[in-house]
Amino acid sequence: MAQSIPVHNNLPLRELKKQEKRERLLNASLRLFREKGYEQTKVSEITRAAGVAKGTFFNYFPTKERVLLALGEQMLGRLGRIESNDIFQQKTTRGKVKAMFHALAAGLNADRELVKEMVYRGLRLPDLVDNSRAQLDFRAMLVLLIEQGKRKGEIRKDADASFVADALYTLYFQQIVLWCSKNFQSSLPDQLDRVVDLIFDGISL
């Protein structure tokens, strides 16, 4: 389920109202996309479900596709919302990376059709993570974990943390794209575990 946009009480009232309307539009869009499908949902239905005027929609989203992109940011770009305990309670670096990937992918099963729609429309999935609202950068977090693993003696000293992080980052999104295909047989968490194991088997001591 997509996360709601947090409301900041220190914002001016006008900004709070704008945030509230945007969130209502996103929530209504998600509900209708799930019920009817993206293509079958009309902008007028979204605004009616959100309780706003039709013209208001275009003040926030120039097209219906931009709503899909915004929902993608919520579904896939949730790194800043991951509880650090979910990652750092793991004893090994390999376990921490797996926990991070699982947390990022959590809940996507309910929205598989929407993710497929994003892929079909050519939206670059990594762009949904690396955006200005992200509290933590995906790549930077991976680099941090790899460097910690090197200091702990779990990972080879000659392993390039940036290169390893880029490989993990790319493979994560590759698996989501493959997961959208009909031929994907494994569960997404299991397949992500295999990807992490593939990389770590090559860099671990």
C-alpha positions in Angstrom: 0.0 0.0 0.0 1.4 3.4 -0.9 2.6 5.6 2.0 0.8 8.8 2.7 2.7 12.0 2.4 3.7 13.3 5.8 2.1 16.6 6.9 4.5 19.1 8.4 2.8 21.2 11.0 5.3 24.1 10.6 4.2 24.7 7.0 2.0 27.7 6.2 -1.7 26.8 6.1 -1.9 27.3 2.4 0.9 24.8 1.9 -0.7 22.3 4.2 -3.9 22.5 2.2 -2.0 22.0 -1.0 -0.3 18.9 0.4 -3.6 17.6 1.6 -5.2 18.0 -1.8 -2.3 16.3 -3.5 -2.4 13.4 -1.1 -6.2 13.0 -1.7 -5.6 12.9 -5.4 -2.8 10.3 -5.0 -4.9 8.1 -2.7 -7.9 8.3 -5.0 -5.8 7.5 -8.0 -4.2 4.5 -6.3 -7.6 3.2 -5.2 -9.1 3.6 -8.7 -6.0 2.2 -10.5 -6.3 -0.9 -8.4 -10.0 -1.3 -8.9 -10.3 -0.4 -12.6 -6.8 -0.4 -14.0 -4.7 2.6 -15.1 -6.1 2.9 -18.7 -9.7 2.6 -17.6 -9.5 5.3 -15.0 -10.5 8.8 -16.1 -9.2 12.0 -14.5 -12.8 13.1 -13.8 -13.2 9.9 -11.8 -10.1 10.6 -9.8 -11.1 14.2 -9.0 -14.6 13.1 -8.0 -13.3 10.4 -5.7 -10.8 12.9 -4.2 -13.6 15.5 -3.7 -11.9 18.3 -5.7 -12.7 20.1 -8.9 -11.5 18.6 -12.2 -9.3 21.6 -12.9 -7.6 21.2 -9.6 -6.0 17.9 -10.8 -3.9 19.8 -13.4 -2.6 22.2 -10.8 -0.8 19.2 -9.3 -0.3 16.8 -12.2 0.0 17.9 -15.9 -1.0 14.4 -17.0 -2.4 11.1 -15.6 1.0 9.6 -16.3 2.5 12.0 -13.8 0.2 10.6 -11.1 1.6 7.2 -11.9 5.1 8.5 -11.5 4.3 10.1 -8.2 2.8 6.8 -7.0 5.9 5.1 -8.1 7.9 7.4 -5.9 5.8 6.3 -3.0 6.0 2.6 -3.8 9.6 2.3 -4.9 11.3 5.3 -3.4 10.6 4.5 0.2 14.2 4.2 1.4 13.9 7.2 3.6 11.0 5.5 5.4 12.9 2.3 6.3 13.4 1.8 9.9 17.2 1.6 10.6 16.6 -1.2 13.1 15.3 -3.4 10.3 18.7 -3.2 8.7 21.2 -2.8 11.5 19.8 -5.5 13.7 21.2 -7.9 11.1 24.6 -9.3 12.1 26.2 -9.5 8.7 26.6 -7.0 5.9 25.0 -9.5 3.5 22.0 -9.7 5.9 21.8 -5.9 6.1 21.6 -5.6 2.3 19.0 -8.3 2.0 16.9 -6.6 4.7 17.2 -3.3 2.9 16.1 -4.9 -0.4 13.2 -6.7 1.3 12.0 -3.5 2.9 12.2 -1.6 -0.4 10.2 -4.3 -2.1 7.7 -4.8 0.7 4.1 -4.4 -0.4 4.8 -4.4 -4.1 2.8 -7.5 -4.7 -0.4 -5.6 -4.2 0.6 -3.1 -6.9 2.3 -5.4 -9.4 0.0 -4.3 -12.2 0.9 -0.6 -11.6 4.6 -1.3 -11.5 4.2 -3.2 -14.8 2.4 -0.1 -16.2 5.4 2.0 -15.2 7.8 -0.3 -16.9 5.6 -0.5 -20.0 5.5 3.3 -20.2 9.3 3.5 -20.1 9.6 5.1 -16.7 13.1 4.6 -15.3 12.6 2.9 -12.0 15.9 4.1 -10.5 14.6 7.7 -11.0 11.8 6.9 -8.6 14.3 6.4 -5.8 16.9 9.1 -6.5 14.7 12.1 -6.2 14.9 15.3 -4.2 12.5 14.1 -1.5 14.5 11.0 -0.7 15.8 11.1 2.9 18.5 8.6 2.1 20.2 7.9 -1.2 20.0 4.3 -2.3 23.5 4.1 -3.6 25.1 6.0 -0.7 23.4 3.6 1.7 24.8 0.6 -0.2 28.3 2.1 -0.2 28.1 2.7 3.5 27.1 -0.9 4.2 29.9 -2.2 1.9 32.5 0.0 3.6 31.4 -1.2 7.0 31.6 -4.8 5.9 35.2 -4.2 4.7 36.1 -2.7 8.1 34.6 -5.7 9.9 36.6 -8.1 7.8 33.6 -9.6 6.0 34.4 -8.2 2.6 37.7 -8.2 0.7 39.8 -5.0 1.1 40.3 -4.7 -2.6 36.5 -4.6 -3.3 35.5 -1.2 -4.8 32.5 -0.2 -2.6 31.1 2.2 -5.3 31.3 -0.5 -8.0 29.7 -3.1 -5.8 27.0 -0.7 -4.8 26.3 0.2 -8.4 26.0 -3.5 -9.3 23.6 -4.2 -6.4 21.6 -1.1 -7.3 21.3 -2.1 -11.0 20.4 -5.7 -10.2 17.7 -4.7 -7.7 15.8 -2.8 -10.4 16.5 -5.4 -13.0 14.8 -8.0 -10.9 11.8 -5.7 -10.4 11.5 -5.3 -14.2 11.8 -9.1 -14.7 9.3 -9.6 -11.9 6.8 -7.7 -14.0 7.0 -10.3 -16.7 4.7 -13.3 -16.9 7.6 -15.7 -16.8 8.9 -14.7 -13.4 8.6 -17.9 -11.3 10.2 -17.0 -8.0 9.0 -14.7 -5.3 10.5 -11.2 -5.5 12.2 -11.5 -2.0 13.7 -14.9 -2.9 15.1 -13.6 -6.2 16.5 -10.5 -4.5 18.3 -12.8 -2.0 19.8 -14.7 -4.9 21.1 -11.5 -6.4 22.7 -10.4 -3.1 24.2 -13.8 -2.6 25.6 -13.7 -6.2 27.5 -10.5 -5.5 28.6 -11.3 -1.9 29.9 -14.7 -2.9 32.4 -12.9 -5.1 33.5 -10.3 -2.5 33.3 -12.0 0.8 36.3 -13.3 2.7 
